[in-house]
Every structure is written in structure tokens, then in C-alpha cells.
């Protein structure tokens, strides 16, 4: 039952390593992995996971932002701040750092929050898929944002910042819709759009428009 949740991100990471064939990505990956282990251990010992769910979009939205997005921001910000590598390198390791973090963090979050050990289709299939889509999208935007800064292109800088904000907002919104009881089929449709619309856009920009 947990198979898809447990193997999707590790398979994505292995595929990414196969494509890159760069040994340097293993250091940030190890950093992300160990950061997740420490974070989850701290959370297991010092936090209480039971939550009374309010029927408020913005309260639930804020909850999911703090719970699922803020840890990623903190991990990447600390690595960016403490690492002595070049800025270009720090933008290139976003996927390996955050994907390795989520390999531990996502299953822990799902399993620890399921108090009755009854898992929903959202937790088992939709959430892992949109987490992977989030990492892929932010990885691209971080790289393009860096290039935009190098090129001193204000429109591209604004565009990539806006895309990052929109993608994070939609991620939290989908989780919020699930919490507020939206039908699962609607969540599948919204998640499908969330995953495939950017993929089609980048396919068009990279392959079709260039030709």
C-alpha cells in the first residue's frame, strides 16, 4: 500500500543521477538526507502531531506551508548560506539536496500523521506526485532565476519569482482542498494539471519553439 509513496522519490533521484553522471551531487544529497533524519527525529521527540482541522482555507493553507514548504526553504537556505561553493553550483544542486531530504521527510510525514494507519489515496498517490513535481519545477526556476540575474533581465527575474510563488501556492492549495473534504476525483484532476501543465510548457519552450 505504501509502495508508491516509498519508491517514487528514490527512483526519481536515481534517474536524476543517471542523467547527470556527476559525483558532486552526492555531497548535497547526503546533506539533504541527514538533514531530514535529524529534522524528523527532532519532530518525533518534541512535537505532537494530532491536529484539530479548522474549516478555513487560509488557516489550513498556512499550516501546510509551515509543515511542508518551510522545511525545504530552511534546508536550502542554510546550505546556500553555509556552503563555500559557487552560487552557480548552489543553484545546480537544488534537486539533489531537496529530493534527498524528501525521501525521508515525506514518508515520515504521511506515516506519522495517519493516526489510525488508514492512508488515503491522496497521501499514497497524489501527494508524492505533486511533491516530485514541486521539486522539479522549483529546480528549474532556481536555475533560470540565477541565469536571469546573470543576464540582468528584470522581466525574467520577475517571471521566475512569480512562477516559484505560484507553484508553492498551488501545492499548498491542493493539500488544503484535500483537508477540507474536496472529492478525490477533483484532486486528481487538479494535481494532474499541476504536474503536466508546466511539463508541457517547458517541452514547448525547449523543443518546439527552438525549432
N, C-alpha and C positions, 0 to 999 in steps of 0.2 A: 504493500500500500504506500509505503514511503519511498519507493524506489526512484521515481521521477524526481522527487524533491532532493534526494541524496546524490543522484548521479549527474544531474543536468549541468551544474556549475563546474564540477571536476572535469567532465567531458569537454565543456567549453574551454576550460583552462588548458587542457592537454592539446586541443585543436589549435588554440592560440599559440602555444609553444611550438607546435609543429610548423605553423605558418611562419613564425618569426625566426626560429632557429637561432636565438640569441641567449647565451648563457647569463647575460647580465640581468635578465628579468627575474631570475630565481632569488636574488637578494631582496628586492621589494616584495616578491611573492611570499618569501619566508617571513618577512616583517609583517605583512598583512595577516598571514596565518597565525603567527604568535600573538599579534595584537588582538585577534578575535578570541583566541584561547584565554588570554588574560581578561579581556572585557567580559566574556561570558562567565568566567569563574567569579569575577567580582560581582556580576549581576546575580548569579545564583546564590551567593552567600549573603549579599547585603540588600537585595531588593525583593519586593513582594509583587508577584505577577497578577494576582486577582484584581479585576477592574470592573467597576460598575459602568456600563456603557451609557453615555448620555445620548438623547436623541437630538443631537446638534451637529450639523455638518462641520462647523468650524472648530468645535471642541475635539471632535474625532480627527479632523484633518491635522490639527496641531499635535495631537497625540501620536499620529503616525509619522509626522515629520520628525518629532523628537526621538521616537523609538527606532525608526528605520533609516532616516536620511542623515540626521545629525551625527550618528557614529561614523558614517562614511566621510562626512565633511571633516570631522575631527582627525580621523586617521590620516587622510590625505594631507590636511593642513600641517599636521605635526611632521609627517615625512618630508613635506615640501620645505618646512621651516628648518628642520634639523639636519637634513641631508646636505652634504657638501658637493653633490653632483651639480652639473649644469642645469639651468632651467629647462633647456630643451629635453634633456634626459628625464627630468621630473615629469614632464608632460607626456613622455612616451611610456612611462611605467604605470600609468593610471590603471589600465585594465588589469595587469598582473597583481598590483597591490590590492585593489578593491575586490577583484574576483576571488583572490585567495582569502581575504577577510570574510566574504560572504559564504564561502564554502563551509565555514564553521558557524558563522553568525546566523544565517538564515535557518538551517535545520534546528539549531538551538532555540531560536525564537518561536518557531512553529510548534515544536515538541513541548517546550516549557509552558506555552500559553494554552495548550489543549489539556485542560484540567481533567476531562473525562476520557482522554485518549481517543476521542472520536474526532477525526480530521475531516474537514470539509473539502469539496472539490476545489474551492478557491485556494486553500492552503497547500494542497497537494500538487495542483497543476497550474493555476493562473499565477499565483504569487511567484513561484520560481521562474516562470517565463517572463514576467514583467520585470523582475529583478535583473535577469540577464539582459533584457532589452535596455533597461536603465543604465547598466554598466557600459554596454556597447555604445549607446548614444552619448553618454557623458564623456566617454573616452574619445570619441570623435570630436565632440565640441571643445574639449580641453585642448586637443591638438590644433584645431582650426583657430581657436581663440589665441593661442600662442603665435601662430603664423600671422594672424591679423595684427597683433601687436608689433611683430617684426616689420610687417609691411606698412604699419601706421595707418591702417584702413579703419576709420571710425565706423562706417556702416557695417563692416564685417564683425568688428568688435561688439557692436550693439546687437547684431543679429545672433551671434553665438551666445552672448549673455542671456538674451531673451529665450533662446531655444533651451538653454540649461534650466532656466526658471520654469518654463512651460512644461518641460519633461518631468521635472521634480514635482510640480504641482499636479500633473495628471496622475503620476504614480500614487501620490498620497490620496488623491480624489478617488481612485479605483478602490483602494483599501477602505476608504471611508464609505463608499457605496455598499461594499460588502457588509461592513459592520452595521449599517443602517437597514439591512434586510432587502436590498435590491435582488431581483431574481438572478439566478446563476447564469441563465442564458444571455441576459443583458450584459453581465460582467464579461462573459466570453467574447461577445461582440466588441465591447469597448476595449478589452485587452488585446483582441486581435488587431484592431485599428492602431492601438498604442505600439504594438510590436512591428506591424508590417508597413504602416504608412511612412515612417522615417526610412525604413529599409528600401522601399520603392523610390523615395525621393533621392536618396544617395545613389542608388543604382542609376537613376535618370541623370543625375548631375555628373557622375563619374564616367559612365559608359555611353549613354545616348547623346547627351549634349555635346560631348567632346567630338563625337563623330558627325 
